[in-house]
Amino acid sequence: MTYLRPQPQGFSEPARRPDYWTQLALVSAGASPVTAWRHAANMSQRELAQEAGIEVETLLQLESRALEATPEQIRAIAWVLGLREGDLRE
C-alpha cells in the first residue's frame, strides 16, 4: 500500500493519491502495474511522464511491457504517484 517516505532530491511533492480499488481492478484485467496506478491516480501518460522526468514514449513502452524500467525510473514514477517502489513491480 502507499506511504510517505523522505522526498528524493529534485522531486516535488507527490502529485496524487491513487485509488487502490481502481488499481486492483486494472491489474486483475491484465494492465501493467504502472498503467494501473497511473489510471488510479487519474493521470494522463503525458502528466506522469513529465512529473517523473521521463519521455512519454518511454512511459508508453513501460506500460506496454516492451521495456523494463530502470531503478531510477521506478523510483521517479513511484514518488510522483505516492507509492513504494515495490508497488510498481510485476
Backbone as a chain_set.jsonl record, in Angstrom:
{"seq": "MTYLRPQPQGFSEPARRPDYWTQLALVSAGASPVTAWRHAANMSQRELAQEAGIEVETLLQLESRALEATPEQIRAIAWVLGLREGDLRE", "coords": {"N": [[0.841, -1.169, 0.0], [0.313, 2.374, 0.078], [2.607, 4.839, 1.323], [4.205, 7.617, 2.874], [7.471, 8.7, 2.248], [10.857, 9.858, 2.821], [11.505, 12.651, 0.766], [12.937, 12.318, -2.413], [15.884, 13.897, -3.677], [15.407, 16.624, -5.828], [12.773, 16.124, -6.503], [9.357, 17.094, -6.542], [6.495, 17.481, -4.364], [4.452, 14.49, -4.013], [2.137, 13.961, -6.653], [-0.442, 12.848, -6.671], [-2.912, 10.828, -4.954], [-3.376, 7.647, -5.364], [-6.194, 5.495, -6.121], [-6.767, 2.514, -4.557], [-8.586, 0.409, -5.193], [-9.315, 0.843, -7.855], [-6.838, 0.427, -9.057], [-6.442, -2.295, -8.403], [-8.519, -3.53, -9.851], [-7.743, -2.93, -12.499], [-5.204, -4.2, -12.703], [-6.018, -6.817, -12.294], [-7.386, -7.161, -14.638], [-5.343, -7.349, -16.414], [-3.643, -5.198, -16.891], [-0.504, -3.419, -16.788], [1.381, -2.804, -13.745], [2.284, -0.104, -13.668], [0.584, 1.189, -15.498], [-1.902, 0.654, -14.29], [-1.698, 1.938, -11.736], [-1.281, 4.543, -12.613], [-3.711, 5.144, -13.889], [-5.353, 4.834, -11.634], [-4.537, 7.006, -10.185], [-5.61, 8.934, -11.686], [-4.236, 10.19, -13.806], [-2.82, 11.434, -16.845], [-0.816, 9.935, -19.457], [1.055, 11.739, -20.394], [1.134, 13.635, -18.277], [2.153, 12.054, -16.127], [4.631, 11.201, -17.189], [5.928, 13.667, -17.572], [6.043, 14.708, -14.925], [7.557, 12.745, -13.714], [9.887, 12.98, -15.033], [10.578, 11.609, -17.37], [10.566, 10.468, -20.797], [7.566, 10.577, -22.797], [7.263, 8.545, -24.68], [8.91, 6.583, -23.587], [7.483, 5.984, -21.252], [5.187, 4.917, -22.451], [6.281, 2.567, -23.517], [7.06, 1.285, -21.151], [4.574, 0.887, -19.943], [3.392, -0.844, -21.777], [4.901, -3.016, -21.446], [7.054, -3.399, -23.103], [9.502, -2.496, -22.526], [11.785, -2.719, -19.863], [11.666, -1.13, -16.767], [14.119, 1.093, -15.416], [15.845, 1.202, -12.238], [15.915, 3.892, -11.435], [13.841, 5.048, -12.953], [11.629, 3.659, -11.917], [11.744, 4.555, -9.26], [11.258, 7.319, -9.62], [8.678, 7.346, -10.83], [7.193, 6.045, -8.85], [7.476, 7.898, -6.762], [6.111, 10.168, -7.779], [3.529, 9.142, -7.914], [3.077, 8.632, -5.268], [3.748, 6.2, -4.104], [5.266, 3.087, -2.924], [8.293, 1.773, -4.23], [8.141, -0.96, -4.752], [5.436, -1.33, -5.254], [5.149, -0.958, -7.945], [6.254, -3.055, -9.255], [6.125, -6.05, -11.229]], "CA": [[0.0, 0.0, 0.0], [1.083, 3.605, -0.038], [3.086, 5.543, 2.494], [5.099, 8.711, 2.505], [8.854, 8.496, 2.661], [11.614, 11.08, 2.551], [11.457, 13.123, -0.615], [14.218, 12.269, -3.117], [16.378, 15.187, -4.14], [14.972, 17.021, -7.156], [11.373, 15.787, -6.73], [8.366, 17.891, -5.83], [5.571, 16.65, -3.586], [3.686, 13.555, -4.848], [1.041, 14.639, -7.33], [-1.759, 12.25, -6.469], [-3.093, 9.699, -4.058], [-4.135, 6.722, -6.198], [-7.264, 4.683, -5.556], [-6.347, 1.114, -4.536], [-9.549, -0.495, -5.836], [-9.172, 1.029, -9.295], [-5.598, -0.252, -9.417], [-6.658, -3.739, -8.305], [-9.357, -3.942, -10.974], [-6.967, -2.859, -13.738], [-4.194, -5.261, -12.698], [-6.755, -8.066, -12.485], [-7.773, -7.219, -16.05], [-4.143, -7.556, -17.218], [-2.831, -3.99, -17.081], [0.765, -3.382, -16.058], [1.24, -2.005, -12.527], [2.454, 1.324, -13.952], [-0.671, 1.638, -16.112], [-2.984, 0.579, -13.309], [-1.545, 3.002, -10.742], [-1.471, 5.841, -13.285], [-5.167, 5.333, -14.01], [-5.902, 5.004, -10.286], [-4.222, 8.381, -9.778], [-6.312, 9.814, -12.621], [-3.221, 10.976, -14.513], [-2.555, 11.078, -18.232], [0.554, 9.497, -19.692], [1.869, 12.947, -20.515], [1.328, 14.192, -16.94], [3.054, 11.209, -15.346], [5.97, 11.259, -17.775], [6.509, 14.984, -17.298], [6.343, 14.853, -13.498], [8.594, 11.771, -13.361], [11.115, 13.333, -15.745], [10.894, 10.642, -18.42], [9.892, 10.724, -22.072], [6.259, 9.931, -22.949], [7.494, 7.301, -25.413], [9.452, 5.62, -22.625], [6.363, 5.558, -20.416], [4.357, 4.026, -23.27], [6.963, 1.273, -23.587], [6.986, 0.675, -19.824], [3.193, 0.449, -19.726], [3.079, -1.972, -22.657], [5.859, -4.063, -21.077], [8.05, -3.541, -24.165], [10.759, -2.025, -21.946], [11.838, -2.877, -18.407], [12.03, 0.133, -16.123], [15.342, 1.161, -14.625], [15.542, 1.566, -10.843], [15.671, 5.334, -11.349], [12.505, 5.307, -13.48], [10.682, 3.138, -10.923], [11.786, 5.47, -8.118], [10.607, 8.578, -10.008], [7.242, 7.108, -11.027], [6.624, 5.752, -7.533], [7.393, 9.136, -5.988], [5.04, 11.008, -8.322], [2.252, 8.526, -7.571], [2.948, 8.484, -3.824], [3.812, 4.765, -3.841], [6.554, 2.451, -2.709], [8.826, 1.248, -5.494], [7.628, -2.327, -4.913], [4.066, -1.313, -5.785], [5.188, -0.875, -9.401], [6.878, -4.263, -9.796], [5.185, -7.092, -11.695]], "C": [[0.892, 1.24, 0.0], [1.526, 4.118, 1.321], [3.992, 6.656, 2.016], [6.485, 8.412, 3.037], [9.619, 9.765, 2.365], [11.651, 11.401, 1.06], [12.827, 13.032, -1.276], [14.605, 13.658, -3.617], [15.903, 15.45, -5.568], [13.515, 16.708, -7.454], [10.484, 16.732, -5.943], [7.488, 16.941, -5.011], [4.831, 15.68, -4.514], [2.433, 14.234, -5.396], [-0.33, 14.121, -6.903], [-1.726, 11.214, -5.36], [-3.975, 8.701, -4.808], [-5.157, 5.911, -5.419], [-6.891, 3.204, -5.679], [-7.293, 0.215, -5.323], [-9.527, -0.359, -7.351], [-7.942, 0.289, -9.788], [-5.794, -1.753, -9.423], [-7.48, -4.254, -9.484], [-8.563, -3.947, -12.28], [-5.892, -3.939, -13.808], [-4.869, -6.61, -12.913], [-7.169, -8.256, -13.939], [-6.564, -7.341, -16.971], [-3.274, -6.336, -17.458], [-1.527, -4.107, -16.301], [0.559, -2.568, -14.781], [1.385, -0.502, -12.773], [1.167, 1.894, -14.544], [-1.786, 1.708, -15.077], [-2.888, 1.706, -12.286], [-1.714, 4.377, -11.366], [-2.955, 6.14, -13.432], [-5.805, 5.585, -12.646], [-5.646, 6.405, -9.751], [-4.88, 9.407, -10.681], [-5.345, 10.764, -13.323], [-3.131, 10.515, -15.961], [-1.116, 10.581, -18.342], [1.493, 10.696, -19.756], [2.158, 13.552, -19.137], [2.334, 13.379, -16.136], [4.474, 11.279, -15.878], [6.649, 12.581, -17.427], [6.916, 15.113, -15.828], [7.434, 13.892, -13.038], [9.911, 12.058, -14.075], [11.552, 12.301, -16.764], [10.129, 11.005, -19.691], [8.557, 9.986, -22.123], [6.432, 8.59, -23.661], [8.044, 6.21, -24.491], [8.342, 5.093, -21.733], [5.447, 4.611, -21.187], [4.973, 2.631, -23.347], [6.932, 0.55, -22.242], [5.589, 0.112, -19.577], [2.825, -0.753, -20.578], [3.993, -3.172, -22.406], [6.887, -4.339, -22.178], [9.438, -3.159, -23.665], [10.682, -2.239, -20.445], [12.35, -1.583, -17.79], [13.349, 0.017, -15.368], [14.955, 1.467, -13.177], [15.232, 3.056, -10.684], [14.268, 5.693, -11.859], [11.433, 4.836, -12.494], [10.597, 4.097, -9.736], [11.024, 6.76, -8.438], [9.101, 8.402, -10.161], [6.561, 6.849, -9.685], [6.465, 7.032, -6.718], [6.237, 10.009, -6.471], [3.67, 10.461, -7.91], [2.051, 8.347, -6.071], [2.983, 7.032, -3.378], [5.179, 4.339, -3.365], [7.012, 1.899, -4.047], [8.292, -0.15, -5.775], [6.219, -2.394, -5.452], [4.034, -1.323, -7.307], [5.829, -2.107, -10.047], [5.814, -5.269, -10.197], [5.061, -8.171, -10.654]], "O": [[2.115, 1.123, -0.073], [0.887, 3.854, 2.339], [4.483, 6.635, 0.887], [6.639, 7.923, 4.157], [9.086, 10.668, 1.719], [11.809, 10.517, 0.219], [13.791, 13.604, -0.765], [13.747, 14.481, -3.937], [15.997, 14.568, -6.421], [13.05, 16.994, -8.557], [10.81, 17.123, -4.822], [7.729, 15.734, -4.981], [4.602, 16.003, -5.679], [1.758, 14.985, -4.691], [-1.276, 14.9, -6.789], [-0.667, 10.789, -4.899], [-5.19, 8.886, -4.882], [-5.005, 5.672, -4.221], [-6.719, 2.699, -6.789], [-6.834, -0.663, -6.054], [-9.703, -1.35, -8.06], [-7.989, -0.396, -10.81], [-5.357, -2.426, -10.357], [-7.166, -5.301, -10.05], [-8.698, -4.872, -13.081], [-5.688, -4.534, -14.865], [-4.345, -7.456, -13.638], [-7.288, -9.386, -14.413], [-6.729, -7.427, -18.188], [-2.266, -6.427, -18.159], [-1.453, -4.801, -15.286], [-0.34, -1.728, -14.729], [0.681, 0.292, -12.151], [0.714, 2.963, -14.135], [-2.518, 2.695, -14.999], [-3.888, 2.361, -11.995], [-2.234, 5.287, -10.72], [-3.407, 7.247, -13.139], [-6.684, 6.436, -12.511], [-6.432, 6.932, -8.964], [-4.73, 10.611, -10.473], [-5.589, 11.966, -13.425], [-3.342, 9.34, -16.261], [-0.305, 10.782, -17.438], [2.602, 10.654, -19.223], [3.293, 13.938, -18.856], [3.255, 13.934, -15.536], [5.421, 11.404, -15.103], [7.815, 12.601, -17.033], [8.016, 15.578, -15.526], [8.157, 14.182, -12.085], [10.935, 11.452, -13.76], [12.746, 12.125, -17.005], [9.159, 11.762, -19.648], [8.425, 8.898, -21.563], [5.805, 7.603, -23.277], [7.672, 5.044, -24.616], [8.265, 3.891, -21.481], [4.983, 3.613, -20.636], [4.263, 1.63, -23.252], [6.793, -0.673, -22.203], [5.439, -0.998, -19.067], [2.032, -1.594, -20.154], [3.875, -4.206, -23.063], [7.519, -5.396, -22.185], [10.439, -3.465, -24.314], [9.652, -1.977, -19.823], [13.345, -1.017, -18.242], [13.653, -1.013, -14.766], [13.849, 1.942, -12.922], [14.377, 3.43, -9.882], [13.588, 6.535, -11.273], [10.446, 5.535, -12.266], [9.504, 4.413, -9.265], [10.235, 7.236, -7.621], [8.33, 9.226, -9.67], [5.48, 7.375, -9.419], [5.443, 7.232, -6.06], [5.471, 10.53, -5.661], [2.76, 11.228, -7.594], [0.969, 7.95, -5.64], [2.334, 6.662, -2.399], [6.134, 5.115, -3.393], [6.185, 1.59, -4.905], [8.018, -0.485, -6.928], [5.832, -3.4, -6.047], [3.01, -1.658, -7.902], [5.928, -2.178, -11.272], [4.744, -5.338, -9.593], [4.321, -9.135, -10.85]]}, "num_chains": 1, "name": "protein.A"}
